[in-house]
Amino acid sequence: MDDSVNARLNRVQERIQAVCRRAGRNPSEVRLVAVTKTVAVDRIREGIEAGLGILGENYIQEASDKIAALGAGAAQWHFIGRLQTNKARHAAVLFDWVHSVDNLKLAQELDRRAGVLGRRLAILVQVNVSGETSKGGTTLDDTRALVDRIGRLDHLDLKGLMTMPPFFDDPDRARPFFASLRELRDAIGPPLADLSMGMSGDFEAAIEEGATLVRVGTALFGPRS
Ligand SMILES: *Cc1c(COP(=O)(O)O)cnc(C)c1O
């Protein structure tokens, strides 16, 4: 099989289109976030040339180096990793979106930093649907209150919710976690619209359950070393 990013991207796009057809969804409702952690700059550039427009990074320092090499305007940059409050300034400088906001202190600091920079930051509230202690995210019960508080911050543009289900070999087992996130979004309502869920192993199930942003690394770039 052709291992180029271009060929891998074509296969991922075909799978997204096929699942959208099955699920009766418009493929334009599903945006692909190409997860580039540990991927070399040359290979990311290959991806951008193949048409990747949204890049997801997990670590501030790694992302900072790549953004310096590729240019801030080369793609829309999404932060998807764990974010400590003391790194909020860097995140507000470097990124267009942050998927992993899970507490009010972090949101307030991102808001303040974005304000200083005269910009608005798109964010998602990360929800720990499974309750696994190893995972970031607010609890299902606390999400509504956090959404209400974040909605009042001037420099954040609250787009929706994000989750990471437990890892399963069988993607169907992740489905209930995706469905719970969709139900929570629907119960809270506006301004929540986006659902960031699904990775290489389970993005099709996530799309069937309503994902609007899928975060895909391995399927686009091959296994990480
Ligand atoms: C690494 C990562 C992904 C992508 O995982 P793949 O299985 O390589 O597609 C998605 N989301 C988050 C938060 C990640 O850390």
The ligand as an SDF file (V2000), in Angstrom:
LIG
                    3D

 15 15  0  0  0  0  0  0  0  0999 V2000
   -2.6660   11.2610   19.6410 C   0  0  0  0  0  0  0  0  0  0  0  0
   -4.0550   11.7510   19.7690 C   0  0  0  0  0  0  0  0  0  0  0  0
   -4.9980   11.5350   18.7460 C   0  0  0  0  0  0  0  0  0  0  0  0
   -4.7100   10.7460   17.4810 C   0  0  0  0  0  0  0  0  0  0  0  0
   -4.5590    9.3920   17.7540 O   0  0  0  0  0  0  0  0  0  0  0  0
   -4.4200    8.3180   16.5520 P   0  0  0  0  0  0  0  0  0  0  0  0
   -4.8590    7.0650   17.1850 O   0  0  0  0  0  0  0  0  0  0  0  0
   -2.9910    8.3240   16.1530 O   0  0  0  0  0  0  0  0  0  0  0  0
   -5.3060    8.7510   15.4530 O   0  0  0  0  0  0  0  0  0  0  0  0
   -6.2530   12.0930   18.9120 C   0  0  0  0  0  0  0  0  0  0  0  0
   -6.5860   12.8170   20.0030 N   0  0  0  0  0  0  0  0  0  0  0  0
   -5.7060   13.0250   20.9970 C   0  0  0  0  0  0  0  0  0  0  0  0
   -6.1390   13.8300   22.1640 C   0  0  0  0  0  0  0  0  0  0  0  0
   -4.4290   12.4930   20.9180 C   0  0  0  0  0  0  0  0  0  0  0  0
   -3.5800   12.7070   21.9300 O   0  0  0  0  0  0  0  0  0  0  0  0
  1  2  1  0
  2  3  1  0
  2 14  2  0
  3  4  1  0
  3 10  2  0
  4  5  1  0
  5  6  1  0
  6  7  2  0
  6  8  1  0
  6  9  1  0
 10 11  1  0
 11 12  2  0
 12 13  1  0
 12 14  1  0
 14 15  1  0
M  END
$$$$
